Amino acid sequence: LAELNYIVTCIDINKEMIQAMNSLLKLKNPRETIVNENWLTNSLPDNSFDIVLGDAVLPNVAWEDRETLLLQIKRVIRPKGLYITRAFCIPRKKPFKNINQLLDHFSNKQPNYTSALELVFELQILTYTPNDHLGTFTKPKEILEKLRDNDDFRFKNKNLNTLLKMVWDFWCTKFINKVFTYAYRDEEEEQYQKYFEIIEIYEADDHPYSKITPMYVLKLR
């Protein structure tokens, strides 16, 4: 956006995250304003933005606050503006029936950050129950804990052990208290359509997880 000379406003409740991301920027945008506020109670003026961009934002607010967030986004967009967002949706049919099927699948993968994140996705999907819409890493940790022997993973497949350790060391420690709210894809689209019309849904052709992380281009109803 800086390269395109856009006027940008970045808003987030987490000041530390803003500072950390700002320190990584290679190209500073002199036309950028950073607002350290909660989206649910923000002070941004009405009808002030042509486009609002979001990346998996709905999982980061409580289920009962989703409608408030969408109303706030609707409030700040100009009449012909767009809301562009990426979702993270739980599939109604789980890819794996149990942890053994999941581990068998990941035994064939090389351990790296990508495969570790894929394993995190699948653990969240496997342990998800729709009654409260909540997703935490507490349940996946309980499953992984049963697979450990003397504080380590000792499967015959060394790549699987490395991959499980990567997930354990990061997600089972730093993210253990993080709570997400998830919806099935049709549920999430129904929420969007209360206030927006879906113009386009983008799914990448080169990655299977694009099906559960589609991007939506929305306009005001």
C-alpha positions in Angstrom: 0.0 0.0 0.0 2.9 2.3 0.7 4.3 1.6 -2.8 1.0 2.5 -4.3 0.9 5.8 -2.3 -2.3 4.9 -0.5 -3.5 6.8 2.6 -3.6 4.1 5.2 -5.0 3.8 8.7 -4.0 0.8 10.8 -6.0 0.0 13.9 -5.4 -2.7 16.4 -6.0 -3.2 20.1 -2.5 -4.7 20.7 0.1 -2.0 21.0 3.0 -4.4 21.3 2.0 -6.1 18.1 1.8 -2.8 16.3 5.3 -1.8 17.5 6.7 -5.2 16.5 5.3 -5.2 13.0 6.3 -1.5 12.5 9.9 -2.5 13.4 9.9 -5.0 10.5 8.7 -2.6 7.8 11.2 -2.1 5.1 9.3 0.7 3.5 7.7 3.3 5.8 4.5 4.9 4.6 4.5 8.7 5.4 0.7 8.6 4.7 0.0 6.0 7.3 -1.7 6.5 10.7 -1.6 4.0 13.5 -4.5 3.8 15.9 -4.2 1.8 19.1 -7.9 1.1 19.7 -10.4 -1.7 20.0 -12.3 -2.2 16.7 -15.5 -2.8 18.7 -15.4 0.7 20.3 -13.3 2.6 17.9 -13.4 6.4 17.3 -12.9 6.3 13.5 -15.4 8.7 11.7 -18.4 7.4 9.8 -18.2 6.8 6.0 -14.5 7.6 6.0 -12.8 4.7 4.1 -13.0 3.3 0.6 -11.7 -0.1 1.6 -11.4 -1.9 5.0 -8.9 -4.9 5.0 -9.0 -7.6 7.6 -7.1 -10.9 8.0 -9.0 -13.6 10.0 -10.5 -11.0 12.3 -13.7 -12.7 13.3 -12.0 -15.6 15.1 -10.3 -13.0 17.3 -13.5 -11.5 18.8 -16.0 -13.2 21.1 -18.9 -14.9 19.3 -21.4 -12.4 20.7 -19.3 -9.5 19.5 -19.1 -10.6 15.8 -22.2 -8.6 14.9 -20.8 -5.5 16.7 -17.6 -5.8 14.7 -19.4 -6.1 11.4 -21.6 -3.1 12.2 -18.5 -1.0 13.0 -16.9 -2.0 9.7 -20.1 -1.1 7.9 -20.2 2.2 9.8 -16.8 3.4 8.6 -17.0 2.3 5.0 -18.2 4.8 2.4 -21.4 3.9 0.5 -19.5 2.4 -2.5 -16.6 1.1 -0.4 -15.5 -2.5 0.0 -14.7 -4.8 2.9 -12.0 -7.4 2.0 -11.3 -10.1 4.5 -9.9 -13.5 4.9 -11.8 -16.1 6.9 -10.8 -19.2 8.9 -13.7 -21.6 8.8 -14.1 -25.0 10.3 -15.1 -27.6 7.7 -18.3 -29.4 8.5 -16.7 -32.7 7.5 -13.5 -33.2 9.4 -10.6 -34.5 7.3 -9.5 -36.9 10.0 -11.6 -39.0 12.2 -9.0 -39.4 15.0 -5.5 -38.5 16.0 -4.0 -41.7 14.6 -5.3 -40.9 11.1 -3.9 -37.4 11.5 -0.5 -38.6 12.6 -0.3 -41.1 9.8 -0.9 -38.3 7.3 1.7 -36.0 8.8 4.3 -38.8 9.0 4.8 -38.3 5.3 5.6 -34.5 5.6 8.9 -32.8 6.1 9.1 -30.9 9.4 9.0 -27.1 8.7 7.0 -24.1 9.6 4.4 -24.7 6.9 3.8 -28.3 7.9 3.7 -27.3 11.6 1.0 -24.7 10.9 -0.9 -27.3 8.9 -0.8 -29.7 11.8 -2.0 -26.9 14.1 -5.0 -26.3 11.7 -5.8 -30.0 11.8 -5.6 -30.3 15.5 -7.9 -27.3 15.9 -10.4 -28.9 13.5 -10.2 -32.3 15.0 -10.9 -31.0 18.6 -13.5 -28.4 17.6 -17.1 -28.7 18.9 -19.8 -26.3 17.5 -21.8 -25.9 20.7 -19.7 -23.0 22.0 -17.8 -22.0 18.8 -14.6 -21.9 20.8 -11.2 -23.1 19.7 -8.3 -23.2 22.1 -5.0 -25.1 22.1 -5.9 -26.7 25.4 -7.6 -29.7 23.9 -4.9 -30.3 21.3 -2.3 -30.0 24.1 -4.1 -32.7 26.1 -4.0 -35.0 23.0 -0.3 -34.3 22.4 0.5 -34.8 26.1 -0.7 -38.3 25.9 1.7 -39.0 23.0 4.8 -37.8 24.9 7.1 -40.2 26.7 9.5 -38.6 29.3 8.8 -35.1 27.9 9.5 -36.1 24.4 7.9 -37.7 21.3 9.3 -41.1 20.5 7.6 -42.3 17.4 9.7 -44.4 14.9 9.3 -41.6 12.4 11.9 -39.0 13.3 10.3 -36.4 11.1 7.0 -36.8 12.9 8.8 -36.4 16.2 10.4 -33.2 15.1 7.1 -31.8 13.7 5.3 -32.6 16.9 8.0 -31.0 19.0 7.8 -27.8 16.9 4.1 -27.6 17.6 4.6 -28.4 21.2 7.3 -25.9 21.9 5.5 -23.0 20.3 1.7 -23.5 20.2 1.5 -25.5 23.5 3.4 -22.8 25.3 3.0 -19.3 23.8 -0.5 -19.9 22.4 -1.9 -22.1 25.1 -4.2 -19.4 26.6 -5.3 -18.0 23.2 -9.0 -18.4 22.5 -10.5 -18.3 19.0 -14.2 -18.3 17.9 -14.8 -20.4 14.8 -17.8 -20.9 12.5 -18.6 -23.2 9.7 -18.2 -21.6 6.3 -22.0 -21.3 5.6 -22.4 -19.7 9.1 -19.7 -17.1 8.5 -21.1 -16.2 5.1 -24.6 -15.8 6.7 -23.1 -13.4 9.2 -21.4 -11.3 6.4 -24.6 -11.2 4.4 -26.6 -9.5 7.1 -24.8 -6.3 6.2 -22.8 -7.0 3.0 -23.2 -8.5 -0.4 -20.6 -11.0 -1.4 -19.0 -9.9 -4.7 -16.2 -12.4 -4.9 -14.8 -15.3 -3.0 -11.1 -16.1 -3.7 -9.5 -19.5 -3.1 -5.9 -20.1 -4.1 -5.5 -23.1 -6.5 -2.1 -24.1 -5.2 -2.9 -24.8 -1.6 -5.5 -27.2 -0.1 -6.0 -25.0 3.0 -7.4 -22.2 0.9 -10.7 -23.9 1.1 -10.9 -23.2 4.9 -9.2 -19.8 4.6 -11.1 -18.1 1.6 -10.9 -14.4 0.9 -14.1 -12.4 0.6 -14.7 -9.1 -1.3 -17.8 -7.6 0.2 -19.9 -4.4 -0.6 -22.5 -2.7 1.6 -26.1 -3.8 1.2 
